Amino acid sequence: MSAPFRFPRFFVTSPSPCPYLPGRSERKVFTELSGPHASELNDALGRIGFRRSQSVAYRPSCVDCSACVSVRVITGEFQPNATQRRLLKRHEDLEISSCKPWSTDEQFALLQRYLTARHPGGGMSGMDEMDYADMIEQTPVNSAVIEYREPGVGDAPGRLVGACLMDQQADGLSMIYSFFEPHDPSRPGLGNFIIMEHIARARRNGLPYVYLGYWVEGSARMQYKVRFQPMERLGPGGWLRFQPGDRTTDLLG
């Protein structure tokens, strides 16, 4: 006889400076993902706006701000626009593989180049090899690292230009963290390409959504997420479709 499912215990972090909106503070509610029901719990929490980090599921719980909103792409209806089609064509030579969630020196070196160029001084900029290994390998759910490589020569693998830590949930793929080569002019728009590849991957597997984490209204660095339409965002009334420019009050009820 299996042990009964236990309702998770939730905790709240102390306020800290918001990484997205200057002058504001953030607070998170979180719970541990562990035991035989970790995947089911992660699926259920993902549908109500939680994200996974290692063996913890969390979501914003800020006292005076609701700018962080969970968003997901409707995979079956996504059609790339002209710019996105050019990116798909530009990177169609990449060799893509799904790897077990195991960290490598090559991945970590790519991450360091990405963080130095794109997020200098950010919260992840001080990560060392052990921190990265924990991020990738400490997962109680069905996870993979998707690698994007240039064509190899003979038996030698090609250069790693992108990677994404991904969870497979019951209703979609959750992109936990992606990073890519930041300084190569021959590889423009890799971040957008990686998202589109996940949309195609989810569609091939009959999964209706790709979860992109939080879209932060007013944060320029988060605006790329709304390029992948049609999209839904989570409000008090559940998941609703939205377009950039929709009034927040209309969406949140």
The 8 nearest C-alpha neighbors of each residue, nearest first, counted from 0:
[[1, 2, 3, 4, 35, 36, 5, 34],
 [2, 0, 3, 4, 35, 36, 5, 34],
 [1, 3, 4, 0, 5, 35, 36, 34],
 [4, 2, 5, 1, 0, 6, 36, 35],
 [5, 3, 2, 6, 36, 1, 7, 35],
 [4, 6, 7, 3, 2, 8, 36, 40],
 [5, 7, 4, 8, 40, 9, 3, 30],
 [8, 6, 5, 9, 30, 31, 40, 32],
 [7, 9, 30, 6, 10, 31, 29, 5],
 [10, 8, 30, 29, 7, 28, 11, 31],
 [9, 11, 29, 28, 30, 12, 8, 27],
 [12, 10, 28, 27, 29, 13, 9, 26],
 [13, 11, 27, 26, 14, 28, 10, 29],
 [12, 14, 26, 15, 11, 27, 25, 24],
 [15, 13, 26, 25, 24, 12, 16, 61],
 [14, 16, 24, 25, 17, 13, 26, 12],
 [17, 15, 24, 25, 23, 18, 14, 22],
 [16, 18, 24, 25, 23, 19, 20, 15],
 [19, 17, 20, 16, 21, 121, 122, 25],
 [20, 18, 17, 218, 21, 215, 220, 217],
 [19, 21, 17, 23, 18, 218, 22, 217],
 [22, 20, 23, 19, 17, 18, 16, 24],
 [21, 23, 20, 24, 17, 16, 19, 18],
 [24, 22, 17, 21, 20, 16, 25, 64],
 [25, 23, 16, 17, 15, 14, 22, 26],
 [26, 24, 17, 14, 15, 61, 16, 27],
 [25, 27, 14, 61, 60, 12, 59, 13],
 [28, 26, 59, 60, 12, 58, 11, 29],
 [27, 29, 11, 10, 57, 58, 60, 59],
 [30, 28, 57, 10, 9, 56, 11, 27],
 [29, 31, 9, 56, 55, 8, 10, 57],
 [30, 32, 55, 54, 33, 56, 29, 7],
 [33, 31, 54, 37, 55, 56, 30, 139],
 [34, 32, 37, 31, 139, 54, 35, 36],
 [33, 35, 36, 37, 32, 139, 38, 31],
 [34, 36, 37, 33, 38, 39, 139, 4],
 [35, 37, 39, 34, 38, 40, 33, 4],
 [38, 36, 33, 32, 40, 39, 34, 35],
 [39, 37, 41, 140, 40, 36, 42, 139],
 [40, 38, 42, 36, 41, 37, 43, 169],
 [39, 41, 43, 37, 42, 38, 44, 36],
 [40, 42, 38, 44, 39, 43, 45, 37],
 [43, 41, 45, 39, 40, 44, 168, 38],
 [42, 44, 40, 46, 45, 41, 39, 47],
 [43, 45, 41, 49, 47, 46, 42, 40],
 [46, 44, 49, 42, 48, 47, 43, 41],
 [45, 47, 44, 43, 48, 42, 49, 41],
 [48, 46, 44, 45, 49, 43, 233, 237],
 [47, 49, 45, 69, 46, 58, 44, 50],
 [48, 50, 58, 45, 57, 44, 56, 47],
 [51, 49, 56, 57, 45, 58, 48, 52],
 [50, 52, 56, 55, 53, 57, 49, 54],
 [51, 53, 55, 54, 56, 50, 134, 57],
 [52, 54, 137, 138, 55, 134, 51, 133],
 [55, 53, 32, 138, 31, 52, 139, 137],
 [56, 54, 31, 52, 32, 53, 51, 30],
 [57, 55, 51, 50, 30, 29, 49, 52],
 [58, 56, 29, 49, 50, 28, 27, 55],
 [57, 59, 49, 27, 28, 50, 48, 60],
 [60, 58, 27, 61, 26, 28, 57, 67],
 [61, 59, 27, 26, 28, 58, 62, 25],
 [62, 60, 26, 25, 64, 63, 59, 65],
 [61, 63, 64, 60, 26, 25, 65, 24],
 [62, 64, 61, 65, 24, 23, 60, 25],
 [63, 65, 61, 66, 62, 67, 23, 25],
 [66, 64, 67, 61, 63, 68, 60, 59],
 [65, 67, 215, 216, 64, 68, 217, 214],
 [68, 66, 215, 213, 65, 214, 69, 216],
 [67, 69, 213, 214, 66, 215, 233, 70],
 [68, 70, 213, 48, 233, 212, 232, 214],
 [71, 69, 232, 231, 211, 213, 212, 210],
 [70, 72, 210, 209, 231, 211, 230, 208],
 [71, 73, 230, 209, 208, 74, 229, 231],
 [74, 72, 208, 230, 75, 229, 76, 207],
 [73, 75, 208, 207, 77, 198, 76, 72],
 [74, 76, 73, 77, 202, 207, 208, 206],
 [77, 75, 74, 73, 78, 229, 228, 72],
 [76, 78, 74, 75, 228, 229, 73, 79],
 [77, 79, 76, 80, 228, 227, 229, 75],
 [80, 78, 83, 84, 77, 81, 82, 227],
 [79, 81, 83, 82, 84, 78, 85, 227],
 [80, 82, 84, 83, 85, 79, 86, 78],
 [83, 81, 85, 84, 80, 86, 79, 87],
 [82, 84, 86, 80, 79, 85, 81, 87],
 [85, 83, 87, 81, 86, 82, 79, 80],
 [86, 84, 88, 82, 83, 87, 89, 81],
 [87, 85, 89, 83, 88, 84, 90, 192],
 [88, 86, 84, 85, 90, 89, 91, 83],
 [87, 89, 85, 91, 86, 90, 84, 92],
 [90, 88, 86, 87, 91, 85, 92, 186],
 [89, 91, 92, 87, 88, 93, 86, 186],
 [90, 92, 88, 93, 89, 87, 94, 86],
 [93, 91, 90, 94, 150, 149, 89, 88],
 [94, 92, 149, 148, 91, 90, 147, 95],
 [93, 95, 148, 147, 149, 150, 92, 96],
 [96, 94, 147, 146, 93, 148, 145, 97],
 [97, 95, 146, 145, 98, 94, 147, 144],
 [96, 98, 145, 144, 143, 146, 99, 95],
 [99, 97, 144, 143, 145, 96, 100, 146],
 [98, 100, 143, 101, 144, 97, 142, 145],
 [101, 99, 143, 136, 144, 135, 98, 142],
 [100, 102, 136, 99, 135, 103, 132, 98],
 [101, 103, 132, 135, 100, 106, 136, 104],
 [104, 102, 106, 105, 107, 101, 132, 108],
 [103, 105, 107, 106, 108, 102, 128, 109],
 [106, 104, 108, 103, 107, 109, 159, 102],
 [107, 105, 109, 103, 104, 108, 110, 102],
 [106, 108, 110, 104, 109, 105, 111, 103],
 [109, 107, 111, 105, 110, 106, 104, 112],
 [110, 108, 106, 112, 107, 111, 113, 105],
 [109, 111, 107, 113, 108, 112, 114, 178],
 [112, 110, 108, 114, 113, 109, 115, 107],
 [113, 111, 109, 115, 110, 114, 116, 108],
 [112, 114, 110, 116, 111, 115, 181, 117],
 [113, 115, 118, 111, 117, 116, 112, 124],
 [116, 114, 119, 112, 113, 117, 118, 111],
 [117, 115, 113, 114, 118, 112, 119, 181],
 [116, 118, 114, 113, 115, 119, 181, 112],
 [117, 119, 114, 121, 115, 116, 120, 124],
 [120, 118, 115, 121, 114, 117, 116, 124],
 [119, 121, 124, 118, 122, 123, 115, 125],
 [122, 120, 118, 124, 119, 123, 114, 18],
 [121, 123, 124, 120, 125, 18, 118, 126],
 [124, 122, 121, 125, 126, 114, 120, 118],
 [123, 125, 121, 126, 122, 120, 114, 119],
 [124, 126, 123, 127, 122, 120, 121, 130],
 [127, 125, 130, 123, 124, 131, 128, 129],
 [126, 128, 130, 129, 131, 125, 107, 132],
 [129, 127, 131, 130, 132, 107, 126, 104],
 [128, 130, 132, 131, 127, 133, 126, 134],
 [131, 129, 133, 127, 132, 128, 126, 134],
 [130, 132, 134, 128, 129, 133, 135, 127],
 [131, 133, 129, 102, 135, 134, 130, 136],
 [132, 134, 130, 137, 136, 131, 135, 129],
 [135, 133, 131, 132, 53, 136, 137, 130],
 [136, 134, 132, 133, 100, 137, 102, 101],
 [135, 137, 133, 100, 101, 132, 138, 134],
 [138, 136, 53, 133, 135, 134, 54, 139],
 [137, 139, 53, 140, 54, 136, 142, 135],
 [138, 140, 54, 37, 33, 32, 137, 38],
 [141, 139, 38, 138, 142, 37, 166, 41],
 [142, 140, 167, 166, 143, 139, 38, 168],
 [143, 141, 166, 165, 140, 167, 100, 138],
 [144, 142, 100, 99, 165, 98, 164, 97],
 [143, 145, 164, 98, 100, 163, 97, 165],
 [144, 146, 97, 163, 162, 96, 98, 143],
 [147, 145, 162, 96, 95, 161, 144, 148],
 [148, 146, 95, 161, 94, 160, 159, 162],
 [149, 147, 159, 94, 158, 93, 157, 160],
 [148, 150, 157, 93, 158, 94, 151, 159],
 [151, 149, 157, 94, 93, 148, 152, 92],
 [157, 152, 150, 156, 155, 149, 153, 154],
 [153, 151, 155, 154, 150, 156, 157, 149],
 [152, 154, 155, 151, 156, 150, 157, 149],
 [153, 155, 152, 156, 151, 157, 150, 158],
 [156, 154, 152, 153, 151, 157, 150, 158],
 [157, 155, 151, 154, 158, 152, 150, 148],
 [151, 156, 158, 149, 150, 148, 159, 155],
 [157, 159, 149, 148, 160, 156, 151, 150],
 [158, 160, 148, 161, 147, 157, 149, 146],
 [161, 159, 180, 179, 148, 147, 158, 149],
 [162, 160, 179, 147, 178, 159, 146, 180],
 [163, 161, 146, 145, 178, 177, 147, 179],
 [162, 164, 177, 145, 144, 176, 165, 178],
 [163, 165, 144, 176, 175, 143, 177, 174],
 [164, 166, 174, 175, 143, 142, 173, 163],
 [167, 165, 142, 173, 141, 172, 168, 143],
 [168, 166, 172, 141, 142, 171, 173, 165],
 [167, 169, 171, 170, 42, 172, 166, 173],
 [168, 170, 171, 42, 167, 206, 172, 39],
 [171, 169, 206, 168, 207, 208, 172, 42],
 [172, 170, 208, 206, 168, 209, 207, 169],
 [171, 173, 167, 209, 168, 166, 210, 201],
 [172, 174, 210, 166, 165, 209, 175, 167],
 [175, 173, 165, 176, 211, 210, 172, 164],
 [174, 176, 165, 164, 173, 166, 177, 51],
 [177, 175, 164, 163, 174, 178, 165, 162],
 [176, 178, 163, 162, 164, 179, 175, 174],
 [179, 177, 162, 161, 110, 113, 163, 176],
 [178, 180, 161, 160, 181, 113, 162, 189],
 [179, 181, 160, 182, 113, 161, 183, 109],
 [182, 180, 113, 179, 183, 116, 112, 117],
 [183, 181, 180, 184, 116, 186, 112, 113],
 [182, 184, 185, 186, 181, 180, 187, 160],
 [185, 183, 186, 187, 182, 181, 188, 180],
 [184, 186, 183, 187, 89, 182, 90, 188],
 [185, 187, 184, 183, 189, 188, 90, 89],
 [188, 186, 189, 184, 185, 183, 86, 89],
 [189, 187, 191, 190, 192, 186, 86, 193],
 [188, 190, 192, 191, 187, 193, 186, 179],
 [189, 191, 193, 192, 188, 194, 179, 178],
 [190, 192, 194, 188, 189, 193, 195, 83],
 [191, 193, 189, 195, 190, 194, 196, 188],
 [194, 192, 196, 190, 191, 195, 189, 197],
 [193, 195, 197, 191, 192, 196, 198, 190],
 [196, 194, 198, 192, 197, 193, 199, 191],
 [195, 197, 193, 199, 198, 194, 200, 192],
 [198, 196, 200, 194, 195, 199, 201, 193],
 [197, 199, 195, 201, 196, 200, 74, 209],
 [200, 198, 202, 196, 197, 201, 203, 195],
 [199, 201, 197, 203, 198, 202, 196, 204],
 [202, 200, 206, 204, 198, 203, 199, 197],
 [201, 203, 199, 205, 204, 200, 206, 74],
 [204, 202, 200, 201, 205, 199, 206, 198],
 [203, 205, 201, 202, 206, 200, 199, 207],
 [206, 204, 202, 203, 201, 207, 171, 75],
 [205, 207, 171, 201, 170, 204, 202, 208],
 [206, 208, 74, 171, 73, 170, 75, 205],
 [209, 207, 171, 73, 74, 72, 206, 71],
 [208, 210, 172, 72, 71, 171, 173, 198],
 [209, 211, 71, 173, 212, 172, 174, 208],
 [212, 210, 71, 174, 70, 209, 173, 213],
 [213, 211, 69, 210, 70, 214, 50, 174],
 [214, 212, 69, 68, 67, 70, 215, 211],
 [213, 215, 68, 67, 221, 69, 70, 216],
 [216, 214, 67, 66, 218, 221, 217, 213],
 [215, 217, 66, 218, 214, 67, 221, 222],
 [216, 218, 215, 219, 20, 66, 221, 222],
 [219, 217, 220, 215, 216, 221, 19, 20],
 [218, 220, 221, 222, 217, 216, 223, 215],
 [219, 221, 218, 222, 223, 19, 215, 217],
 [222, 220, 219, 223, 218, 214, 215, 224],
 [223, 221, 224, 219, 220, 225, 218, 214],
 [222, 224, 221, 225, 226, 220, 191, 227],
 [225, 223, 222, 226, 221, 227, 214, 211],
 [224, 226, 227, 223, 222, 243, 228, 230],
 [227, 225, 224, 223, 228, 222, 243, 229],
 [228, 226, 225, 229, 224, 72, 230, 77],
 [229, 227, 230, 226, 77, 72, 225, 73],
 [228, 230, 73, 77, 72, 227, 76, 231],
 [229, 231, 72, 228, 240, 71, 73, 241],
 [232, 230, 240, 239, 71, 70, 241, 238],
 [231, 233, 70, 238, 239, 69, 240, 68],
 [234, 232, 238, 69, 237, 68, 239, 70],
 [233, 235, 251, 237, 236, 238, 232, 250],
 [236, 234, 237, 251, 233, 252, 238, 250],
 [237, 235, 234, 238, 251, 252, 233, 239],
 [236, 238, 234, 233, 235, 239, 47, 232],
 [237, 239, 233, 232, 231, 234, 236, 240],
 [240, 238, 231, 232, 233, 241, 237, 250],
 [241, 239, 231, 230, 232, 238, 229, 242],
 [240, 242, 231, 230, 245, 239, 232, 243],
 [241, 243, 245, 244, 240, 225, 230, 228],
 [244, 242, 245, 225, 241, 226, 246, 222],
 [243, 245, 242, 246, 241, 247, 216, 225],
 [246, 244, 243, 242, 247, 241, 249, 250],
 [245, 247, 249, 248, 244, 250, 243, 251],
 [248, 246, 250, 249, 251, 245, 252, 244],
 [247, 249, 251, 250, 246, 252, 245, 234],
 [250, 248, 246, 247, 252, 251, 245, 241],
 [251, 249, 247, 248, 252, 246, 234, 239],
 [250, 252, 234, 248, 249, 247, 235, 236],
 [251, 250, 249, 248, 236, 235, 234, 247]]
